[in-house]
Amino acid sequence: MSFDLLVFIVGVIYGYISPGKEDKMKLLKKGLKIGVITGIIFGLLGFFMGGFLFFGATLIGFIIVIAIYTIIFIAGTIIGDFLESKIKK
């Protein structure tokens, strides 16, 4: 099972369990903030372990990966909200 699918399933469950519609922009902003913070932390770790080139690659890489997972999670919450509105009527 890939991590992408797991993130999507967690998003569907989150969208279904949480009452009402989720604020997608708020989720996106929060996910991007987590991505930037995680990217900086792992980038600094890479800088101290491997040098400047590794710092840039790690920082940018983690920000991109977390942004992609955030978008996948939001897609899952959209489907979870849809299922909630159809099933819990």
Distance bins in CASP14 RR format, pairs under 12 A and 6 or more apart:
PFRMAT RR
TARGET T0000
AUTHOR 0000-0000-0000
RMODE 2
METHOD distances of the structure
MODEL  1
1 7 0 0 0 0 0 1 0 0 0 0 0
1 8 0 0 0 0 0 1 0 0 0 0 0
1 9 0 0 0 0 1 0 0 0 0 0 0
1 10 0 0 0 0 0 1 0 0 0 0 0
2 8 0 0 0 0 1 0 0 0 0 0 0
2 9 0 0 0 0 0 1 0 0 0 0 0
2 69 0 0 0 0 0 1 0 0 0 0 0
2 72 0 0 0 0 0 1 0 0 0 0 0
3 9 0 0 0 0 0 1 0 0 0 0 0
3 10 0 0 0 0 0 1 0 0 0 0 0
3 65 0 0 0 0 1 0 0 0 0 0 0
3 66 0 0 0 0 0 1 0 0 0 0 0
3 68 0 0 0 0 0 1 0 0 0 0 0
3 69 1 0 0 1 0 0 0 0 0 0 0
3 72 0 0 0 0 1 0 0 0 0 0 0
3 73 0 0 0 0 0 1 0 0 0 0 0
4 10 0 0 0 0 0 1 0 0 0 0 0
4 11 0 0 0 0 0 1 0 0 0 0 0
4 65 0 0 0 0 0 1 0 0 0 0 0
4 68 0 0 0 0 1 0 0 0 0 0 0
4 69 1 0 0 1 0 0 0 0 0 0 0
4 70 0 0 0 0 0 1 0 0 0 0 0
4 71 0 0 0 0 0 1 0 0 0 0 0
4 72 1 0 1 0 0 0 0 0 0 0 0
4 73 0 0 0 0 0 1 0 0 0 0 0
4 75 0 0 0 0 0 1 0 0 0 0 0
4 76 0 0 0 0 0 1 0 0 0 0 0
5 11 0 0 0 0 0 1 0 0 0 0 0
5 12 0 0 0 0 0 1 0 0 0 0 0
5 69 0 0 0 0 0 1 0 0 0 0 0
5 72 0 0 0 0 1 0 0 0 0 0 0
5 73 0 0 0 0 0 1 0 0 0 0 0
5 75 0 0 0 0 0 1 0 0 0 0 0
5 76 0 0 0 0 0 1 0 0 0 0 0
6 12 0 0 0 0 0 1 0 0 0 0 0
6 13 0 0 0 0 0 1 0 0 0 0 0
6 69 0 0 0 0 1 0 0 0 0 0 0
6 72 0 0 0 0 1 0 0 0 0 0 0
6 73 0 0 0 0 0 1 0 0 0 0 0
6 76 0 0 0 0 0 1 0 0 0 0 0
7 13 0 0 0 0 0 1 0 0 0 0 0
7 14 0 0 0 0 0 1 0 0 0 0 0
7 31 0 0 0 0 0 1 0 0 0 0 0
7 65 0 0 0 0 0 1 0 0 0 0 0
7 66 0 0 0 0 0 1 0 0 0 0 0
7 68 0 0 0 0 1 0 0 0 0 0 0
7 69 1 0 1 0 0 0 0 0 0 0 0
7 70 0 0 0 0 1 0 0 0 0 0 0
7 71 0 0 0 0 1 0 0 0 0 0 0
7 72 1 0 1 0 0 0 0 0 0 0 0
7 73 1 0 1 0 0 0 0 0 0 0 0
7 74 0 0 0 0 0 1 0 0 0 0 0
7 75 0 0 0 0 1 0 0 0 0 0 0
7 76 0 0 0 0 1 0 0 0 0 0 0
7 77 0 0 0 0 0 1 0 0 0 0 0
8 14 0 0 0 0 0 1 0 0 0 0 0
8 15 0 0 0 0 0 1 0 0 0 0 0
8 68 0 0 0 0 0 1 0 0 0 0 0
8 69 0 0 0 0 1 0 0 0 0 0 0
8 70 0 0 0 0 0 1 0 0 0 0 0
8 71 0 0 0 0 0 1 0 0 0 0 0
8 72 1 0 1 0 0 0 0 0 0 0 0
8 73 1 0 0 1 0 0 0 0 0 0 0
8 74 0 0 0 0 1 0 0 0 0 0 0
8 75 1 0 0 1 0 0 0 0 0 0 0
8 76 1 0 1 0 0 0 0 0 0 0 0
8 77 0 0 0 0 1 0 0 0 0 0 0
8 78 0 0 0 0 0 1 0 0 0 0 0
8 79 0 0 0 0 1 0 0 0 0 0 0
8 80 0 0 0 0 0 1 0 0 0 0 0
9 15 0 0 0 0 0 1 0 0 0 0 0
9 16 0 0 0 0 0 1 0 0 0 0 0
9 72 0 0 0 0 0 1 0 0 0 0 0
9 73 0 0 0 0 1 0 0 0 0 0 0
9 75 0 0 0 0 0 1 0 0 0 0 0
9 76 1 0 0 1 0 0 0 0 0 0 0
9 77 0 0 0 0 0 1 0 0 0 0 0
9 79 0 0 0 0 0 1 0 0 0 0 0
9 80 0 0 0 0 0 1 0 0 0 0 0
10 16 0 0 0 0 0 1 0 0 0 0 0
10 17 0 0 0 0 0 1 0 0 0 0 0
10 69 0 0 0 0 0 1 0 0 0 0 0
10 70 0 0 0 0 0 1 0 0 0 0 0
10 72 0 0 0 0 1 0 0 0 0 0 0
10 73 1 0 0 1 0 0 0 0 0 0 0
10 74 0 0 0 0 0 1 0 0 0 0 0
10 75 0 0 0 0 0 1 0 0 0 0 0
10 76 0 0 0 0 1 0 0 0 0 0 0
10 77 0 0 0 0 1 0 0 0 0 0 0
10 79 0 0 0 0 0 1 0 0 0 0 0
10 80 0 0 0 0 0 1 0 0 0 0 0
11 17 0 0 0 0 1 0 0 0 0 0 0
11 18 0 0 0 0 1 0 0 0 0 0 0
11 22 0 0 0 0 1 0 0 0 0 0 0
11 24 0 0 0 0 0 1 0 0 0 0 0
11 27 0 0 0 0 1 0 0 0 0 0 0
11 69 0 0 0 0 0 1 0 0 0 0 0
11 70 0 0 0 0 0 1 0 0 0 0 0
11 71 0 0 0 0 0 1 0 0 0 0 0
11 72 0 0 0 0 1 0 0 0 0 0 0
11 73 1 0 1 0 0 0 0 0 0 0 0
11 74 1 0 0 1 0 0 0 0 0 0 0
11 75 1 0 0 1 0 0 0 0 0 0 0
11 76 1 0 1 0 0 0 0 0 0 0 0
11 77 1 0 1 0 0 0 0 0 0 0 0
11 78 0 0 0 0 1 0 0 0 0 0 0
11 79 0 0 0 0 1 0 0 0 0 0 0
11 80 1 0 0 1 0 0 0 0 0 0 0
11 81 0 0 0 0 1 0 0 0 0 0 0
11 83 0 0 0 0 0 1 0 0 0 0 0
11 84 0 0 0 0 0 1 0 0 0 0 0
12 18 0 0 0 0 0 1 0 0 0 0 0
12 22 0 0 0 0 0 1 0 0 0 0 0
12 72 0 0 0 0 0 1 0 0 0 0 0
12 73 0 0 0 0 1 0 0 0 0 0 0
12 74 0 0 0 0 0 1 0 0 0 0 0
12 75 0 0 0 0 1 0 0 0 0 0 0
12 76 1 0 1 0 0 0 0 0 0 0 0
12 77 1 0 0 1 0 0 0 0 0 0 0
12 78 0 0 0 0 1 0 0 0 0 0 0
12 79 1 0 1 0 0 0 0 0 0 0 0
12 80 1 0 1 0 0 0 0 0 0 0 0
12 81 0 0 0 0 1 0 0 0 0 0 0
12 82 0 0 0 0 1 0 0 0 0 0 0
12 83 1 0 0 1 0 0 0 0 0 0 0
12 84 0 0 0 0 1 0 0 0 0 0 0
13 73 0 0 0 0 0 1 0 0 0 0 0
13 76 0 0 0 0 1 0 0 0 0 0 0
13 77 0 0 0 0 1 0 0 0 0 0 0
13 79 0 0 0 0 0 1 0 0 0 0 0
13 80 1 0 0 1 0 0 0 0 0 0 0
13 81 0 0 0 0 0 1 0 0 0 0 0
13 83 0 0 0 0 1 0 0 0 0 0 0
13 84 0 0 0 0 0 1 0 0 0 0 0
14 20 0 0 0 0 0 1 0 0 0 0 0
14 22 1 0 0 1 0 0 0 0 0 0 0
14 24 0 0 0 0 0 1 0 0 0 0 0
14 27 0 0 0 0 1 0 0 0 0 0 0
14 73 1 0 0 1 0 0 0 0 0 0 0
14 74 0 0 0 0 1 0 0 0 0 0 0
14 75 0 0 0 0 0 1 0 0 0 0 0
14 76 1 0 0 1 0 0 0 0 0 0 0
14 77 1 0 1 0 0 0 0 0 0 0 0
14 78 0 0 0 0 0 1 0 0 0 0 0
14 79 0 0 0 0 0 1 0 0 0 0 0
14 80 1 0 0 1 0 0 0 0 0 0 0
14 81 0 0 0 0 1 0 0 0 0 0 0
14 83 0 0 0 0 0 1 0 0 0 0 0
14 84 0 0 0 0 0 1 0 0 0 0 0
15 21 0 0 0 0 1 0 0 0 0 0 0
15 22 1 0 1 0 0 0 0 0 0 0 0
15 23 0 0 0 0 0 1 0 0 0 0 0
15 24 0 0 0 0 0 1 0 0 0 0 0
15 27 0 0 0 0 1 0 0 0 0 0 0
15 73 0 0 0 0 1 0 0 0 0 0 0
15 74 0 0 0 0 1 0 0 0 0 0 0
15 75 0 0 0 0 0 1 0 0 0 0 0
15 76 1 0 0 1 0 0 0 0 0 0 0
15 77 1 0 1 0 0 0 0 0 0 0 0
15 78 0 0 0 0 1 0 0 0 0 0 0
15 79 1 0 0 1 0 0 0 0 0 0 0
15 80 1 0 1 0 0 0 0 0 0 0 0
15 81 1 0 1 0 0 0 0 0 0 0 0
15 82 0 0 0 0 1 0 0 0 0 0 0
15 83 0 0 0 0 1 0 0 0 0 0 0
15 84 1 0 0 1 0 0 0 0 0 0 0
15 85 0 0 0 0 0 1 0 0 0 0 0
15 87 0 0 0 0 0 1 0 0 0 0 0
15 88 0 0 0 0 0 1 0 0 0 0 0
16 22 0 0 0 0 0 1 0 0 0 0 0
16 76 0 0 0 0 1 0 0 0 0 0 0
16 77 0 0 0 0 1 0 0 0 0 0 0
16 78 0 0 0 0 0 1 0 0 0 0 0
16 79 0 0 0 0 1 0 0 0 0 0 0
16 80 1 0 1 0 0 0 0 0 0 0 0
16 81 1 0 0 1 0 0 0 0 0 0 0
16 82 0 0 0 0 1 0 0 0 0 0 0
16 83 1 0 1 0 0 0 0 0 0 0 0
16 84 1 0 1 0 0 0 0 0 0 0 0
16 85 0 0 0 0 1 0 0 0 0 0 0
16 86 0 0 0 0 0 1 0 0 0 0 0
16 87 1 0 0 1 0 0 0 0 0 0 0
16 88 0 0 0 0 1 0 0 0 0 0 0
17 77 0 0 0 0 0 1 0 0 0 0 0
17 80 0 0 0 0 1 0 0 0 0 0 0
17 81 0 0 0 0 0 1 0 0 0 0 0
17 83 0 0 0 0 0 1 0 0 0 0 0
17 84 0 0 0 0 1 0 0 0 0 0 0
17 87 0 0 0 0 0 1 0 0 0 0 0
17 88 0 0 0 0 0 1 0 0 0 0 0
18 27 0 0 0 0 0 1 0 0 0 0 0
18 76 0 0 0 0 0 1 0 0 0 0 0
18 77 1 0 0 1 0 0 0 0 0 0 0
18 80 0 0 0 0 1 0 0 0 0 0 0
18 81 0 0 0 0 1 0 0 0 0 0 0
18 83 0 0 0 0 0 1 0 0 0 0 0
18 84 0 0 0 0 1 0 0 0 0 0 0
18 88 0 0 0 0 0 1 0 0 0 0 0
19 80 0 0 0 0 0 1 0 0 0 0 0
19 81 0 0 0 0 0 1 0 0 0 0 0
19 84 1 0 0 1 0 0 0 0 0 0 0
19 85 0 0 0 0 0 1 0 0 0 0 0
19 88 0 0 0 0 1 0 0 0 0 0 0
20 77 0 0 0 0 0 1 0 0 0 0 0
20 80 0 0 0 0 0 1 0 0 0 0 0
20 81 1 0 0 1 0 0 0 0 0 0 0
20 82 0 0 0 0 0 1 0 0 0 0 0
20 84 1 0 0 1 0 0 0 0 0 0 0
20 85 0 0 0 0 1 0 0 0 0 0 0
20 88 0 0 0 0 1 0 0 0 0 0 0
21 27 0 0 0 0 0 1 0 0 0 0 0
21 77 0 0 0 0 1 0 0 0 0 0 0
21 78 0 0 0 0 1 0 0 0 0 0 0
21 80 0 0 0 0 0 1 0 0 0 0 0
21 81 1 0 1 0 0 0 0 0 0 0 0
21 82 0 0 0 0 1 0 0 0 0 0 0
21 84 0 0 0 0 1 0 0 0 0 0 0
21 85 0 0 0 0 1 0 0 0 0 0 0
22 28 0 0 0 0 0 1 0 0 0 0 0
22 30 0 0 0 0 0 1 0 0 0 0 0
22 73 0 0 0 0 0 1 0 0 0 0 0
22 74 0 0 0 0 1 0 0 0 0 0 0
22 75 0 0 0 0 0 1 0 0 0 0 0
22 76 0 0 0 0 1 0 0 0 0 0 0
22 77 1 0 1 0 0 0 0 0 0 0 0
22 78 0 0 0 0 1 0 0 0 0 0 0
22 79 0 0 0 0 0 1 0 0 0 0 0
22 80 0 0 0 0 1 0 0 0 0 0 0
22 81 1 0 0 1 0 0 0 0 0 0 0
22 82 0 0 0 0 0 1 0 0 0 0 0
22 84 0 0 0 0 1 0 0 0 0 0 0
22 85 0 0 0 0 0 1 0 0 0 0 0
23 29 0 0 0 0 1 0 0 0 0 0 0
23 30 0 0 0 0 1 0 0 0 0 0 0
23 74 0 0 0 0 0 1 0 0 0 0 0
23 77 0 0 0 0 1 0 0 0 0 0 0
23 78 0 0 0 0 0 1 0 0 0 0 0
23 81 0 0 0 0 0 1 0 0 0 0 0
24 30 0 0 0 0 0 1 0 0 0 0 0
24 31 0 0 0 0 0 1 0 0 0 0 0
24 70 0 0 0 0 0 1 0 0 0 0 0
24 71 0 0 0 0 1 0 0 0 0 0 0
24 73 0 0 0 0 0 1 0 0 0 0 0
24 74 1 0 1 0 0 0 0 0 0 0 0
24 75 0 0 0 0 1 0 0 0 0 0 0
24 76 0 0 0 0 0 1 0 0 0 0 0
24 77 1 0 0 1 0 0 0 0 0 0 0
24 78 1 0 0 1 0 0 0 0 0 0 0
24 81 0 0 0 0 1 0 0 0 0 0 0
25 31 0 0 0 0 0 1 0 0 0 0 0
25 32 0 0 0 0 0 1 0 0 0 0 0
25 70 0 0 0 0 0 1 0 0 0 0 0
25 74 0 0 0 0 1 0 0 0 0 0 0
25 77 0 0 0 0 0 1 0 0 0 0 0
26 32 0 0 0 0 0 1 0 0 0 0 0
26 33 0 0 0 0 0 1 0 0 0 0 0
26 70 0 0 0 0 0 1 0 0 0 0 0
26 74 0 0 0 0 0 1 0 0 0 0 0
26 77 0 0 0 0 0 1 0 0 0 0 0
27 33 0 0 0 0 0 1 0 0 0 0 0
27 34 0 0 0 0 0 1 0 0 0 0 0
27 69 0 0 0 0 0 1 0 0 0 0 0
27 70 1 0 0 1 0 0 0 0 0 0 0
27 71 0 0 0 0 1 0 0 0 0 0 0
27 72 0 0 0 0 0 1 0 0 0 0 0
27 73 1 0 0 1 0 0 0 0 0 0 0
27 74 1 0 1 0 0 0 0 0 0 0 0
27 75 0 0 0 0 0 1 0 0 0 0 0
27 76 0 0 0 0 0 1 0 0 0 0 0
27 77 1 0 0 1 0 0 0 0 0 0 0
27 78 0 0 0 0 0 1 0 0 0 0 0
27 81 0 0 0 0 0 1 0 0 0 0 0
28 34 0 0 0 0 0 1 0 0 0 0 0
28 35 0 0 0 0 0 1 0 0 0 0 0
28 66 0 0 0 0 0 1 0 0 0 0 0
28 67 0 0 0 0 1 0 0 0 0 0 0
28 68 0 0 0 0 0 1 0 0 0 0 0
28 69 0 0 0 0 0 1 0 0 0 0 0
28 70 1 0 0 1 0 0 0 0 0 0 0
28 71 1 0 0 1 0 0 0 0 0 0 0
28 72 0 0 0 0 0 1 0 0 0 0 0
28 73 0 0 0 0 1 0 0 0 0 0 0
28 74 1 0 0 1 0 0 0 0 0 0 0
28 75 0 0 0 0 0 1 0 0 0 0 0
28 77 0 0 0 0 0 1 0 0 0 0 0
28 78 0 0 0 0 0 1 0 0 0 0 0
29 35 0 0 0 0 0 1 0 0 0 0 0
29 36 0 0 0 0 0 1 0 0 0 0 0
29 67 0 0 0 0 0 1 0 0 0 0 0
29 70 0 0 0 0 1 0 0 0 0 0 0
29 74 0 0 0 0 0 1 0 0 0 0 0
30 36 0 0 0 0 0 1 0 0 0 0 0
30 37 0 0 0 0 0 1 0 0 0 0 0
30 66 0 0 0 0 0 1 0 0 0 0 0
30 67 0 0 0 0 0 1 0 0 0 0 0
30 70 0 0 0 0 1 0 0 0 0 0 0
30 73 0 0 0 0 0 1 0 0 0 0 0
30 74 0 0 0 0 0 1 0 0 0 0 0
31 37 0 0 0 0 1 0 0 0 0 0 0
31 38 0 0 0 0 1 0 0 0 0 0 0
31 39 0 0 0 0 0 1 0 0 0 0 0
31 63 0 0 0 0 0 1 0 0 0 0 0
31 65 0 0 0 0 0 1 0 0 0 0 0
31 66 1 0 0 1 0 0 0 0 0 0 0
31 67 1 0 0 1 0 0 0 0 0 0 0
31 68 0 0 0 0 0 1 0 0 0 0 0
31 69 0 0 0 0 1 0 0 0 0 0 0
31 70 1 0 1 0 0 0 0 0 0 0 0
31 71 0 0 0 0 1 0 0 0 0 0 0
31 72 0 0 0 0 0 1 0 0 0 0 0
31 73 0 0 0 0 1 0 0 0 0 0 0
31 74 0 0 0 0 1 0 0 0 0 0 0
32 38 0 0 0 0 0 1 0 0 0 0 0
32 39 0 0 0 0 0 1 0 0 0 0 0
32 62 0 0 0 0 0 1 0 0 0 0 0
32 63 1 0 0 1 0 0 0 0 0 0 0
32 64 0 0 0 0 0 1 0 0 0 0 0
32 65 0 0 0 0 0 1 0 0 0 0 0
32 66 1 0 0 1 0 0 0 0 0 0 0
32 67 1 0 0 1 0 0 0 0 0 0 0
32 68 0 0 0 0 0 1 0 0 0 0 0
32 69 0 0 0 0 0 1 0 0 0 0 0
32 70 1 0 0 1 0 0 0 0 0 0 0
32 71 0 0 0 0 1 0 0 0 0 0 0
32 73 0 0 0 0 0 1 0 0 0 0 0
32 74 0 0 0 0 0 1 0 0 0 0 0
33 39 0 0 0 0 0 1 0 0 0 0 0
33 40 0 0 0 0 0 1 0 0 0 0 0
33 63 0 0 0 0 0 1 0 0 0 0 0
33 66 0 0 0 0 1 0 0 0 0 0 0
33 67 0 0 0 0 0 1 0 0 0 0 0
33 70 0 0 0 0 1 0 0 0 0 0 0
34 40 0 0 0 0 0 1 0 0 0 0 0
34 41 0 0 0 0 0 1 0 0 0 0 0
34 62 0 0 0 0 0 1 0 0 0 0 0
34 63 0 0 0 0 1 0 0 0 0 0 0
34 65 0 0 0 0 0 1 0 0 0 0 0
34 66 1 0 0 1 0 0 0 0 0 0 0
34 67 0 0 0 0 1 0 0 0 0 0 0
34 69 0 0 0 0 1 0 0 0 0 0 0
34 70 1 0 0 1 0 0 0 0 0 0 0
34 73 0 0 0 0 0 1 0 0 0 0 0
35 41 0 0 0 0 1 0 0 0 0 0 0
35 42 0 0 0 0 1 0 0 0 0 0 0
35 43 0 0 0 0 0 1 0 0 0 0 0
35 59 0 0 0 0 0 1 0 0 0 0 0
35 60 0 0 0 0 0 1 0 0 0 0 0
35 61 0 0 0 0 1 0 0 0 0 0 0
35 62 1 0 0 1 0 0 0 0 0 0 0
35 63 1 0 1 0 0 0 0 0 0 0 0
35 64 0 0 0 0 1 0 0 0 0 0 0
35 65 0 0 0 0 1 0 0 0 0 0 0
35 66 1 1 0 0 0 0 0 0 0 0 0
35 67 1 0 0 1 0 0 0 0 0 0 0
35 68 0 0 0 0 0 1 0 0 0 0 0
35 69 0 0 0 0 1 0 0 0 0 0 0
35 70 1 0 0 1 0 0 0 0 0 0 0
36 42 0 0 0 0 0 1 0 0 0 0 0
36 43 0 0 0 0 0 1 0 0 0 0 0
36 59 0 0 0 0 1 0 0 0 0 0 0
36 60 0 0 0 0 0 1 0 0 0 0 0
36 61 0 0 0 0 0 1 0 0 0 0 0
36 62 0 0 0 0 1 0 0 0 0 0 0
36 63 1 0 1 0 0 0 0 0 0 0 0
36 64 0 0 0 0 0 1 0 0 0 0 0
36 65 0 0 0 0 0 1 0 0 0 0 0
36 66 0 0 0 0 1 0 0 0 0 0 0
36 67 0 0 0 0 1 0 0 0 0 0 0
36 70 0 0 0 0 0 1 0 0 0 0 0
37 43 0 0 0 0 0 1 0 0 0 0 0
37 44 0 0 0 0 0 1 0 0 0 0 0
37 59 0 0 0 0 0 1 0 0 0 0 0
37 62 0 0 0 0 1 0 0 0 0 0 0
37 63 0 0 0 0 1 0 0 0 0 0 0
37 66 0 0 0 0 1 0 0 0 0 0 0
38 44 0 0 0 0 0 1 0 0 0 0 0
38 45 0 0 0 0 0 1 0 0 0 0 0
38 58 0 0 0 0 0 1 0 0 0 0 0
38 59 0 0 0 0 1 0 0 0 0 0 0
38 61 0 0 0 0 0 1 0 0 0 0 0
38 62 1 0 1 0 0 0 0 0 0 0 0
38 63 1 0 0 1 0 0 0 0 0 0 0
38 64 0 0 0 0 0 1 0 0 0 0 0
38 65 0 0 0 0 1 0 0 0 0 0 0
38 66 1 0 1 0 0 0 0 0 0 0 0
38 67 0 0 0 0 0 1 0 0 0 0 0
38 69 0 0 0 0 0 1 0 0 0 0 0
38 70 0 0 0 0 0 1 0 0 0 0 0
39 45 0 0 0 0 1 0 0 0 0 0 0
39 46 0 0 0 0 0 1 0 0 0 0 0
39 47 0 0 0 0 0 1 0 0 0 0 0
39 55 0 0 0 0 1 0 0 0 0 0 0
39 56 0 0 0 0 1 0 0 0 0 0 0
39 57 0 0 0 0 0 1 0 0 0 0 0
39 58 1 0 0 1 0 0 0 0 0 0 0
39 59 1 0 1 0 0 0 0 0 0 0 0
39 60 0 0 0 0 1 0 0 0 0 0 0
39 61 1 0 0 1 0 0 0 0 0 0 0
39 62 1 1 0 0 0 0 0 0 0 0 0
39 63 1 0 1 0 0 0 0 0 0 0 0
39 64 0 0 0 0 1 0 0 0 0 0 0
39 65 0 0 0 0 1 0 0 0 0 0 0
39 66 1 0 0 1 0 0 0 0 0 0 0
39 67 0 0 0 0 0 1 0 0 0 0 0
40 46 0 0 0 0 0 1 0 0 0 0 0
40 47 0 0 0 0 0 1 0 0 0 0 0
40 55 0 0 0 0 1 0 0 0 0 0 0
40 56 0 0 0 0 0 1 0 0 0 0 0
40 58 0 0 0 0 1 0 0 0 0 0 0
40 59 1 0 0 1 0 0 0 0 0 0 0
40 60 0 0 0 0 0 1 0 0 0 0 0
40 61 0 0 0 0 0 1 0 0 0 0 0
40 62 0 0 0 0 1 0 0 0 0 0 0
40 63 0 0 0 0 1 0 0 0 0 0 0
40 66 0 0 0 0 0 1 0 0 0 0 0
41 47 0 0 0 0 0 1 0 0 0 0 0
41 48 0 0 0 0 0 1 0 0 0 0 0
41 55 0 0 0 0 0 1 0 0 0 0 0
41 58 0 0 0 0 1 0 0 0 0 0 0
41 59 0 0 0 0 1 0 0 0 0 0 0
41 62 0 0 0 0 1 0 0 0 0 0 0
41 63 0 0 0 0 0 1 0 0 0 0 0
41 66 0 0 0 0 0 1 0 0 0 0 0
42 48 0 0 0 0 0 1 0 0 0 0 0
42 49 0 0 0 0 0 1 0 0 0 0 0
42 54 0 0 0 0 0 1 0 0 0 0 0
42 55 0 0 0 0 1 0 0 0 0 0 0
42 56 0 0 0 0 0 1 0 0 0 0 0
42 57 0 0 0 0 0 1 0 0 0 0 0
42 58 1 0 1 0 0 0 0 0 0 0 0
42 59 1 0 0 1 0 0 0 0 0 0 0
42 60 0 0 0 0 0 1 0 0 0 0 0
42 61 0 0 0 0 1 0 0 0 0 0 0
42 62 1 0 1 0 0 0 0 0 0 0 0
42 63 0 0 0 0 1 0 0 0 0 0 0
42 65 0 0 0 0 0 1 0 0 0 0 0
42 66 0 0 0 0 0 1 0 0 0 0 0
43 49 0 0 0 0 1 0 0 0 0 0 0
43 50 0 0 0 0 1 0 0 0 0 0 0
43 51 0 0 0 0 1 0 0 0 0 0 0
43 52 0 0 0 0 0 1 0 0 0 0 0
43 53 0 0 0 0 0 1 0 0 0 0 0
43 54 1 0 0 1 0 0 0 0 0 0 0
43 55 1 0 1 0 0 0 0 0 0 0 0
43 56 1 0 0 1 0 0 0 0 0 0 0
43 57 0 0 0 0 1 0 0 0 0 0 0
43 58 1 1 0 0 0 0 0 0 0 0 0
43 59 1 0 1 0 0 0 0 0 0 0 0
43 60 0 0 0 0 1 0 0 0 0 0 0
43 61 0 0 0 0 1 0 0 0 0 0 0
43 62 1 0 0 1 0 0 0 0 0 0 0
43 63 0 0 0 0 1 0 0 0 0 0 0
44 50 0 0 0 0 0 1 0 0 0 0 0
44 51 0 0 0 0 0 1 0 0 0 0 0
44 52 0 0 0 0 0 1 0 0 0 0 0
44 54 0 0 0 0 0 1 0 0 0 0 0
44 55 1 0 0 1 0 0 0 0 0 0 0
44 56 0 0 0 0 0 1 0 0 0 0 0
44 58 0 0 0 0 1 0 0 0 0 0 0
44 59 0 0 0 0 1 0 0 0 0 0 0
44 62 0 0 0 0 0 1 0 0 0 0 0
45 51 0 0 0 0 0 1 0 0 0 0 0
45 54 0 0 0 0 1 0 0 0 0 0 0
45 55 0 0 0 0 1 0 0 0 0 0 0
45 56 0 0 0 0 0 1 0 0 0 0 0
45 58 1 0 0 1 0 0 0 0 0 0 0
45 59 0 0 0 0 0 1 0 0 0 0 0
45 62 0 0 0 0 0 1 0 0 0 0 0
46 52 0 0 0 0 1 0 0 0 0 0 0
46 53 0 0 0 0 1 0 0 0 0 0 0
46 54 1 0 1 0 0 0 0 0 0 0 0
46 55 1 0 1 0 0 0 0 0 0 0 0
46 56 0 0 0 0 1 0 0 0 0 0 0
46 57 0 0 0 0 1 0 0 0 0 0 0
46 58 1 0 1 0 0 0 0 0 0 0 0
46 59 0 0 0 0 1 0 0 0 0 0 0
46 61 0 0 0 0 0 1 0 0 0 0 0
46 62 0 0 0 0 0 1 0 0 0 0 0
47 53 0 0 0 0 1 0 0 0 0 0 0
47 54 1 0 0 1 0 0 0 0 0 0 0
47 55 1 1 0 0 0 0 0 0 0 0 0
47 56 0 0 0 0 1 0 0 0 0 0 0
47 57 0 0 0 0 0 1 0 0 0 0 0
47 58 1 0 0 1 0 0 0 0 0 0 0
47 59 0 0 0 0 1 0 0 0 0 0 0
48 54 0 0 0 0 1 0 0 0 0 0 0
48 55 0 0 0 0 1 0 0 0 0 0 0
48 58 0 0 0 0 0 1 0 0 0 0 0
49 55 0 0 0 0 1 0 0 0 0 0 0
49 58 0 0 0 0 1 0 0 0 0 0 0
50 56 0 0 0 0 0 1 0 0 0 0 0
50 57 0 0 0 0 0 1 0 0 0 0 0
50 58 0 0 0 0 1 0 0 0 0 0 0
51 57 0 0 0 0 0 1 0 0 0 0 0
51 58 0 0 0 0 1 0 0 0 0 0 0
52 58 0 0 0 0 0 1 0 0 0 0 0
52 59 0 0 0 0 0 1 0 0 0 0 0
53 59 0 0 0 0 0 1 0 0 0 0 0
53 60 0 0 0 0 0 1 0 0 0 0 0
54 60 0 0 0 0 0 1 0 0 0 0 0
54 61 0 0 0 0 0 1 0 0 0 0 0
55 61 0 0 0 0 0 1 0 0 0 0 0
55 62 0 0 0 0 0 1 0 0 0 0 0
56 62 0 0 0 0 1 0 0 0 0 0 0
56 63 0 0 0 0 0 1 0 0 0 0 0
56 64 0 0 0 0 0 1 0 0 0 0 0
57 63 0 0 0 0 0 1 0 0 0 0 0
57 64 0 0 0 0 0 1 0 0 0 0 0
57 65 0 0 0 0 0 1 0 0 0 0 0
58 64 0 0 0 0 0 1 0 0 0 0 0
58 65 0 0 0 0 0 1 0 0 0 0 0
59 65 0 0 0 0 0 1 0 0 0 0 0
59 66 0 0 0 0 0 1 0 0 0 0 0
60 66 0 0 0 0 0 1 0 0 0 0 0
60 67 0 0 0 0 0 1 0 0 0 0 0
61 67 0 0 0 0 1 0 0 0 0 0 0
61 68 0 0 0 0 1 0 0 0 0 0 0
61 69 0 0 0 0 0 1 0 0 0 0 0
62 68 0 0 0 0 0 1 0 0 0 0 0
62 69 0 0 0 0 0 1 0 0 0 0 0
63 69 0 0 0 0 0 1 0 0 0 0 0
63 70 0 0 0 0 0 1 0 0 0 0 0
64 70 0 0 0 0 0 1 0 0 0 0 0
64 71 0 0 0 0 0 1 0 0 0 0 0
65 71 0 0 0 0 0 1 0 0 0 0 0
65 72 0 0 0 0 0 1 0 0 0 0 0
66 72 0 0 0 0 0 1 0 0 0 0 0
66 73 0 0 0 0 0 1 0 0 0 0 0
67 73 0 0 0 0 0 1 0 0 0 0 0
67 74 0 0 0 0 0 1 0 0 0 0 0
68 74 0 0 0 0 0 1 0 0 0 0 0
68 75 0 0 0 0 0 1 0 0 0 0 0
69 75 0 0 0 0 0 1 0 0 0 0 0
69 76 0 0 0 0 0 1 0 0 0 0 0
70 76 0 0 0 0 0 1 0 0 0 0 0
70 77 0 0 0 0 0 1 0 0 0 0 0
71 77 0 0 0 0 0 1 0 0 0 0 0
71 78 0 0 0 0 0 1 0 0 0 0 0
72 78 0 0 0 0 0 1 0 0 0 0 0
72 79 0 0 0 0 0 1 0 0 0 0 0
73 79 0 0 0 0 0 1 0 0 0 0 0
73 80 0 0 0 0 0 1 0 0 0 0 0
74 80 0 0 0 0 0 1 0 0 0 0 0
74 81 0 0 0 0 0 1 0 0 0 0 0
75 81 0 0 0 0 0 1 0 0 0 0 0
75 82 0 0 0 0 0 1 0 0 0 0 0
76 82 0 0 0 0 1 0 0 0 0 0 0
76 83 0 0 0 0 1 0 0 0 0 0 0
76 84 0 0 0 0 0 1 0 0 0 0 0
77 83 0 0 0 0 0 1 0 0 0 0 0
77 84 0 0 0 0 1 0 0 0 0 0 0
78 84 0 0 0 0 0 1 0 0 0 0 0
78 85 0 0 0 0 0 1 0 0 0 0 0
79 85 0 0 0 0 0 1 0 0 0 0 0
79 86 0 0 0 0 0 1 0 0 0 0 0
79 87 0 0 0 0 0 1 0 0 0 0 0
80 86 0 0 0 0 1 0 0 0 0 0 0
80 87 0 0 0 0 1 0 0 0 0 0 0
80 88 0 0 0 0 0 1 0 0 0 0 0
81 87 0 0 0 0 0 1 0 0 0 0 0
81 88 0 0 0 0 0 1 0 0 0 0 0
82 88 0 0 0 0 0 1 0 0 0 0 0
83 89 0 0 0 0 0 1 0 0 0 0 0
END
